[in-house]
């Protein structure tokens, strides 16, 4: 006896987790200070996205600030220990074992250091080393080699939780039954096709045949495509019949369940956008459920990142650029319409973000500043000879008095002031006031920049 038992599992849960993590964190975390990313270590953006995926699946994940880089623990490998008085995370145990016949390892993290344990097969668990502080200061010499002379800990527990929501619930909570129903409907459709799309033969007035004769009959039909029925004059007939699986009803059920899952998960349905020519407004409307969902998750991510920044001793605020399917042409036209009210740096940053090249903003601003310098120096040299202060001289003086390299917007502001001053559009006093605000220098330093005095 044979009965089809295909089990078709959908990947809808994995799809919505990937969509939300990529939508919010796919472009990485942006900070006001460009040096923040370097201080947070290589791969910080990738680790934050991984922490977000772990949190959506398990309800919560954990980030361990390990001196100069971030490490991520999933709930399946880390046991958090919360304070029974205030609910704060005060300790935790990370554990792993690569196979049943391999040693079991675990590390206990506390506020005053960490200690590792190991349990070999058939033995009791033992400490691998004494408790150590998180920061070790090491001295090195040719005679004694490396030697730890001091250790210190962080001002707080160096592991920060990233919650999927305030209740630490997985995305699958409350939606698993619908996913199971979708899997069941898909499996039933395949099983019905396997069992139902059959051709069977009705043999009439062939009572003398047994199942062995019937098998031989089917074999001859498959080989020769011809059916001979003996005693045809007595009414013996062989008639083929076909059974088709009930497709339409099952497909309607599958479509209904998929639509409900998109609604329950607040996911973005790309098929609704790609079905025809959509305006930017219609596309944005399709993103509303996902935006509402990500707004809540963004609060949790920001709290997580701020906790890491505090451990690393960095004062900054994270922001995010969400991945969207947009009508780029409409968005660019909207930005260009407002160009006269916005500064050059904002326009450059906004346009490059729409074009997917947000990481090239500083390079483009630097190149444009360099081109403006060359063009302006040529103009002033032709018009006024060598007596006028060139933009390059002013830039060198500005960087000398401020002790730092000017960014793109500061350079552009300086070039504009020198140009307007050379043409008489503004007075020296007005130029001084503009530079003290745009570059952040004193009145005396602004005068030195304008006059080219070191």
C-alpha positions as CSV (number, residue, x, y, z in Angstrom):
1,X,0.0,0.0,0.0
2,X,1.3,3.4,-0.9
3,X,0.2,6.9,0.3
4,X,1.9,10.1,-0.7
5,X,3.4,11.9,2.3
6,X,5.3,14.9,0.9
7,X,6.2,17.5,3.5
8,X,6.7,21.0,2.0
9,X,8.1,23.6,4.4
10,X,7.9,27.2,3.4
11,X,10.7,29.7,4.2
12,X,8.3,32.5,5.0
13,X,9.6,33.1,8.5
14,X,13.2,33.2,7.3
15,X,12.2,35.6,4.5
16,X,10.5,38.1,6.9
17,X,13.5,38.1,9.3
18,X,15.9,38.7,6.4
19,X,13.7,41.4,5.0
20,X,13.4,43.4,8.3
21,X,17.1,43.0,9.2
22,X,18.2,44.1,5.7
23,X,15.6,46.9,5.5
24,X,16.7,48.6,8.8
25,X,20.4,47.6,9.0
26,X,21.4,46.7,5.5
27,X,23.2,50.0,5.0
28,X,24.9,49.9,8.4
29,X,24.8,52.3,11.3
30,X,25.6,55.9,10.6
31,X,27.3,58.1,13.2
32,X,27.9,61.9,13.4
33,X,31.6,61.5,13.9
34,X,33.4,59.7,11.1
35,X,36.0,58.2,13.5
36,X,33.4,56.3,15.5
37,X,33.3,53.4,13.1
38,X,37.0,53.0,13.3
39,X,36.9,52.9,17.1
40,X,34.1,50.3,17.1
41,X,36.3,47.9,15.1
42,X,36.2,46.1,11.8
43,X,32.9,44.4,11.0
44,X,30.7,46.4,13.4
45,X,27.9,46.9,11.0
46,X,27.9,43.2,10.0
47,X,27.8,42.2,13.7
48,X,24.9,44.6,14.5
49,X,22.9,43.1,11.6
50,X,23.7,39.6,12.8
51,X,22.5,40.6,16.3
52,X,19.3,41.9,14.9
53,X,18.6,38.6,13.0
54,X,19.4,36.6,16.2
55,X,17.0,38.8,18.2
56,X,14.1,38.4,15.7
57,X,14.5,34.6,15.7
58,X,15.2,34.1,19.4
59,X,13.6,37.1,21.0
60,X,16.9,38.5,22.2
61,X,20.6,38.4,21.4
62,X,23.6,39.7,23.2
63,X,26.6,41.9,22.2
64,X,29.9,41.5,24.1
65,X,32.2,44.5,23.9
66,X,35.6,42.8,23.9
67,X,38.1,45.7,24.3
68,X,38.1,46.9,20.7
69,X,35.5,44.9,18.8
70,X,31.9,43.6,19.1
71,X,31.1,39.9,19.5
72,X,27.5,38.5,19.2
73,X,25.9,35.7,21.2
74,X,22.6,34.1,20.2
75,X,20.2,33.0,22.9
76,X,20.9,29.3,22.0
77,X,24.5,29.7,23.2
78,X,24.2,32.2,26.1
79,X,22.4,32.1,29.4
80,X,21.6,35.6,30.8
81,X,21.6,36.0,34.6
82,X,19.4,39.0,35.6
83,X,19.4,40.9,38.9
84,X,16.4,39.8,40.9
85,X,16.1,43.3,42.4
86,X,16.1,45.5,39.3
87,X,16.1,43.1,36.4
88,X,19.4,44.3,35.0
89,X,21.7,41.9,33.2
90,X,24.5,41.3,35.7
91,X,26.2,38.1,34.5
92,X,25.9,35.4,31.9
93,X,27.2,32.0,30.8
94,X,28.3,31.3,27.2
95,X,28.5,27.5,26.4
96,X,29.4,25.4,23.4
97,X,30.2,21.8,22.4
98,X,31.0,20.9,18.8
99,X,30.1,17.2,19.2
100,X,28.8,14.8,22.0
101,X,32.2,13.1,22.2
102,X,34.1,16.4,22.5
103,X,34.7,18.5,25.6
104,X,32.0,20.9,26.9
105,X,33.2,24.5,27.2
106,X,31.6,27.4,29.0
107,X,32.6,30.9,30.1
108,X,31.1,32.7,33.1
109,X,31.0,36.5,32.6
110,X,30.5,38.7,35.6
111,X,31.0,42.4,36.3
112,X,34.5,41.9,37.8
113,X,35.9,39.6,35.1
114,X,35.4,36.2,33.4
115,X,36.5,32.7,34.0
116,X,36.5,29.7,31.6
117,X,35.5,26.1,32.4
118,X,35.9,22.8,30.6
119,X,34.3,19.3,31.1
120,X,35.9,16.4,29.4
121,X,34.2,13.1,28.7
122,X,33.7,11.2,32.0
123,X,35.3,14.0,34.1
124,X,34.0,16.8,36.4
125,X,33.9,20.4,35.2
126,X,37.1,22.3,36.1
127,X,38.3,25.9,35.6
128,X,40.7,26.4,32.8
129,X,42.3,29.5,34.4
130,X,41.7,31.9,37.3
131,X,39.3,34.7,36.9
132,X,40.6,37.5,34.7
133,X,39.7,41.1,34.2
134,X,38.4,42.2,30.8
135,X,41.2,44.6,30.1
136,X,44.8,43.3,30.5
137,X,47.9,45.5,30.4
138,X,50.9,43.7,29.1
139,X,54.6,44.6,29.2
140,X,57.1,42.9,26.9
141,X,60.9,42.5,27.0
142,X,63.4,40.3,25.3
143,X,64.4,38.6,28.7
144,X,61.0,37.8,30.2
145,X,58.7,38.0,27.1
146,X,55.1,39.2,27.5
147,X,53.9,39.7,31.1
148,X,50.6,40.9,32.5
149,X,51.3,43.6,35.0
150,X,47.8,45.1,35.5
151,X,44.1,44.5,34.7
152,X,40.9,46.5,34.9
153,X,37.2,46.0,34.1
154,X,34.5,48.1,32.5
155,X,32.3,50.5,34.6
156,X,29.4,48.2,33.9
157,X,28.7,44.7,32.7
158,X,30.2,44.5,29.2
159,X,27.4,42.4,27.6
160,X,24.4,44.4,26.3
161,X,21.1,42.7,25.3
162,X,19.3,43.5,22.0
163,X,15.6,42.8,22.4
164,X,13.3,42.1,19.5
165,X,10.6,43.8,21.6
166,X,10.1,44.8,25.2
167,X,8.8,41.3,26.0
168,X,11.7,39.6,24.2
169,X,9.4,37.6,22.0
170,X,10.4,35.9,18.7
171,X,8.8,37.1,15.5
172,X,7.2,33.7,15.1
173,X,5.2,34.0,18.3
174,X,1.4,34.2,17.4
175,X,2.1,33.4,13.8
176,X,3.3,29.8,13.9
177,X,-0.1,28.3,13.4
178,X,-0.6,30.3,10.2
179,X,2.8,29.1,8.9
180,X,1.9,25.5,9.7
181,X,-1.4,25.9,7.9
182,X,0.4,27.2,4.8
183,X,2.9,24.2,5.0
184,X,-0.1,21.8,5.3
185,X,-1.9,23.3,2.4
186,X,1.2,23.2,0.1
187,X,1.9,19.6,1.2
188,X,-1.7,18.5,0.6
189,X,-1.6,20.0,-2.9
190,X,1.5,18.0,-3.8
191,X,0.2,14.8,-2.2
192,X,-3.1,15.1,-4.0
193,X,-1.2,15.6,-7.3
194,X,0.9,12.5,-6.5
195,X,-2.1,10.4,-5.6
196,X,-4.9,12.0,-7.7
197,X,-3.4,12.5,-11.1
198,X,-3.9,8.8,-12.0
199,X,-5.3,6.8,-14.9
200,X,-7.2,3.7,-13.8
201,X,-8.8,1.0,-15.9
202,X,-12.3,-0.3,-15.3
203,X,-12.4,-4.0,-16.5
204,X,-16.0,-5.1,-17.0
205,X,-17.1,-8.7,-17.4
206,X,-13.6,-9.9,-16.6
207,X,-14.4,-11.7,-13.3
208,X,-12.0,-14.5,-14.2
209,X,-9.0,-12.3,-13.9
210,X,-7.0,-11.9,-10.6
211,X,-4.6,-9.2,-9.5
212,X,-1.7,-11.0,-11.2
213,X,-3.6,-10.9,-14.5
214,X,-4.4,-7.3,-14.0
215,X,-0.7,-6.5,-13.4
216,X,0.2,-8.2,-16.7
217,X,-2.6,-6.3,-18.4
218,X,-1.2,-3.0,-17.3
219,X,2.3,-4.0,-18.2
220,X,1.2,-4.8,-21.8
221,X,-0.7,-1.5,-22.0
222,X,2.4,0.5,-20.9
223,X,4.6,-1.4,-23.4
224,X,2.3,-1.5,-26.5
225,X,-0.3,1.1,-25.7
226,X,-2.9,-1.4,-26.9
227,X,-5.4,-3.3,-24.7
228,X,-6.8,-6.7,-25.8
229,X,-9.8,-7.9,-23.9
230,X,-10.8,-11.6,-24.4
231,X,-14.4,-12.6,-24.9
232,X,-15.2,-9.2,-26.2
233,X,-18.4,-10.6,-27.8
234,X,-19.7,-11.4,-24.3
235,X,-19.5,-7.7,-23.2
236,X,-16.0,-7.6,-21.7
237,X,-14.6,-4.1,-21.9
238,X,-11.6,-2.1,-20.6
239,X,-12.2,1.6,-20.1
240,X,-9.5,4.1,-18.9
241,X,-10.5,6.8,-16.4
242,X,-8.5,9.9,-15.2
243,X,-8.6,11.6,-11.8
244,X,-7.4,15.1,-11.4
245,X,-6.3,16.7,-8.2
246,X,-8.5,19.5,-6.7
247,X,-6.2,22.4,-7.6
248,X,-8.3,25.6,-7.7
249,X,-9.6,25.3,-4.1
250,X,-6.2,24.5,-2.6
251,X,-4.5,27.3,-4.5
252,X,-7.1,29.8,-3.2
253,X,-6.3,28.6,0.3
254,X,-2.6,29.0,-0.2
255,X,-3.1,32.6,-1.6
256,X,-5.3,33.5,1.4
257,X,-2.7,32.2,3.9
258,X,0.2,34.0,2.2
259,X,-1.8,37.3,2.2
260,X,-2.6,36.8,5.9
261,X,1.1,36.1,6.7
262,X,2.2,39.3,5.0
263,X,-0.4,41.2,7.2
264,X,0.5,39.4,10.4
265,X,4.3,39.9,9.9
266,X,3.8,43.4,8.6
267,X,6.1,42.5,5.8
268,X,6.5,44.2,2.4
269,X,5.0,42.4,-0.5
270,X,7.1,43.1,-3.5
271,X,4.6,41.5,-5.9
272,X,2.1,44.3,-5.1
273,X,4.6,46.8,-6.4
274,X,6.0,45.0,-9.4
275,X,2.6,44.1,-10.7
276,X,2.4,47.4,-12.7
277,X,3.8,50.9,-13.0
278,X,3.6,52.4,-9.5
279,X,4.2,55.9,-8.4
280,X,6.5,56.8,-5.6
281,X,3.5,57.6,-3.4
282,X,2.0,54.1,-4.0
283,X,5.3,52.4,-3.2
284,X,5.7,54.4,0.0
285,X,2.2,53.4,1.0
286,X,3.2,49.7,0.6
287,X,6.0,50.2,3.1
288,X,3.8,51.6,5.9
289,X,3.3,48.3,7.8
290,X,7.0,47.5,7.6
291,X,8.0,51.0,8.7
292,X,5.7,50.8,11.7
293,X,7.2,47.5,12.7
294,X,10.8,48.7,12.2
295,X,10.2,51.9,14.1
296,X,9.7,49.8,17.2
297,X,12.7,47.6,16.5
298,X,14.8,50.6,15.8
299,X,14.3,51.8,19.4
300,X,15.7,48.5,20.6
301,X,18.6,48.7,18.3
302,X,19.4,52.2,19.3
303,X,19.4,51.3,23.0
304,X,21.7,48.4,22.2
305,X,24.1,50.5,20.2
306,X,24.1,53.2,22.8
307,X,25.1,50.6,25.4
308,X,28.0,49.5,23.3
309,X,29.1,53.2,22.8
310,X,29.0,53.7,26.5
311,X,31.2,50.7,27.1
312,X,33.6,51.9,24.4
313,X,33.7,55.4,25.9
314,X,32.3,57.0,22.7
315,X,29.9,60.0,22.7
316,X,27.8,59.7,19.5
317,X,24.3,59.0,18.3
318,X,23.4,56.2,15.8
319,X,21.1,56.8,12.8
320,X,20.0,54.4,10.0
321,X,19.3,54.5,6.3
322,X,16.5,52.1,5.3
323,X,16.6,50.1,2.1
324,X,13.6,50.8,-0.1
325,X,12.4,50.1,-3.6
326,X,11.8,53.6,-4.8
327,X,11.1,55.5,-8.0
328,X,14.6,57.1,-8.0
329,X,13.7,59.6,-10.8
330,X,10.8,61.0,-8.8
331,X,12.9,61.2,-5.6
332,X,15.8,62.9,-7.3
333,X,13.4,65.5,-8.9
334,X,11.9,66.2,-5.5
335,X,15.4,66.9,-4.0
336,X,16.5,69.0,-6.9
337,X,13.3,71.1,-6.6
338,X,14.4,72.1,-3.1
339,X,18.1,72.7,-4.1
340,X,17.9,76.5,-3.8
341,X,16.9,76.2,-0.1
342,X,19.6,73.6,0.9
343,X,23.3,73.6,1.2
344,X,25.7,71.8,-1.1
345,X,26.8,69.1,1.4
346,X,23.2,68.1,2.1
347,X,22.3,67.9,-1.6
348,X,25.4,65.8,-2.3
349,X,24.7,63.5,0.6
350,X,21.0,63.1,-0.2
351,X,21.5,62.4,-3.9
352,X,24.2,59.9,-3.3
353,X,22.1,58.1,-0.8
354,X,19.2,57.8,-3.3
355,X,21.7,56.5,-5.9
356,X,23.0,53.9,-3.4
357,X,26.5,55.5,-3.0
358,X,26.1,57.0,0.5
359,X,29.6,55.8,1.5
360,X,31.2,58.0,-1.3
361,X,29.9,61.3,0.1
362,X,33.2,62.5,1.6
363,X,35.2,61.5,-1.5
364,X,32.8,63.5,-3.7
365,X,32.9,66.5,-1.4
366,X,36.7,66.5,-1.3
367,X,36.9,66.3,-5.1
368,X,34.5,69.1,-5.6
369,X,36.3,71.2,-3.1
370,X,39.6,70.6,-4.9
371,X,38.1,71.5,-8.2
372,X,36.6,74.7,-6.8
373,X,40.0,75.6,-5.4
374,X,41.7,75.2,-8.7
375,X,39.0,77.0,-10.6
376,X,38.9,79.9,-8.1
377,X,42.6,80.3,-7.9
378,X,42.7,80.6,-11.7
379,X,40.0,83.2,-11.8
380,X,41.5,85.4,-9.1
381,X,45.0,85.0,-10.6
382,X,43.8,86.3,-14.0
383,X,41.7,89.1,-12.6
384,X,43.9,90.5,-9.9
385,X,47.4,89.2,-10.4
386,X,49.4,87.9,-7.5
387,X,48.3,90.5,-4.9
388,X,45.0,88.8,-4.0
389,X,44.8,86.0,-1.4
390,X,44.1,82.8,-3.2
391,X,41.7,80.2,-2.0
392,X,44.6,77.7,-1.6
393,X,46.5,80.2,0.6
394,X,43.4,80.8,2.7
395,X,42.8,77.1,3.0
396,X,46.4,76.5,4.2
397,X,46.1,79.3,6.7
398,X,42.7,78.0,8.0
399,X,44.1,74.5,8.5
400,X,47.2,76.0,10.2
401,X,45.3,78.1,12.7
402,X,42.6,75.5,13.4
403,X,45.0,72.6,13.6
404,X,42.8,70.3,11.6
405,X,41.8,69.5,8.0
406,X,38.6,71.3,6.9
407,X,35.7,69.1,5.7
408,X,33.9,69.6,2.4
409,X,31.2,72.1,3.6
410,X,33.8,74.2,5.5
411,X,36.1,74.3,2.5
412,X,33.2,75.3,0.2
413,X,32.2,78.1,2.6
414,X,35.7,79.4,2.8
415,X,36.0,79.5,-1.0
416,X,32.7,81.3,-1.3
417,X,33.8,83.9,1.3
418,X,37.1,84.6,-0.5
419,X,35.4,84.8,-3.9
420,X,32.8,87.3,-2.6
421,X,35.4,89.3,-0.7
422,X,37.6,89.6,-3.8
423,X,34.8,90.8,-6.0
424,X,33.6,93.3,-3.4
425,X,30.3,91.5,-2.7
426,X,30.9,91.5,1.0
427,X,33.1,93.5,3.3
428,X,36.0,92.2,5.4
429,X,33.9,92.5,8.6
430,X,31.1,90.4,7.0
431,X,33.6,87.8,5.8
432,X,35.0,87.6,9.4
433,X,31.5,87.0,10.8
434,X,30.8,84.3,8.3
435,X,34.1,82.4,8.9
436,X,33.7,82.5,12.7
437,X,30.4,80.7,12.4
438,X,31.1,78.3,9.5
439,X,34.6,77.2,10.4
440,X,34.5,77.8,14.2
441,X,37.5,80.2,14.5
442,X,38.1,83.4,16.5
443,X,37.9,86.9,15.0
444,X,41.7,87.2,14.9
445,X,42.0,83.8,13.2
446,X,39.4,84.8,10.6
447,X,41.3,88.0,9.8
448,X,44.5,85.9,9.5
449,X,42.8,83.5,7.1
450,X,41.4,86.4,4.9
451,X,44.7,88.2,4.7
452,X,46.8,85.1,4.2
453,X,48.8,85.6,7.4
454,X,50.3,82.6,9.2
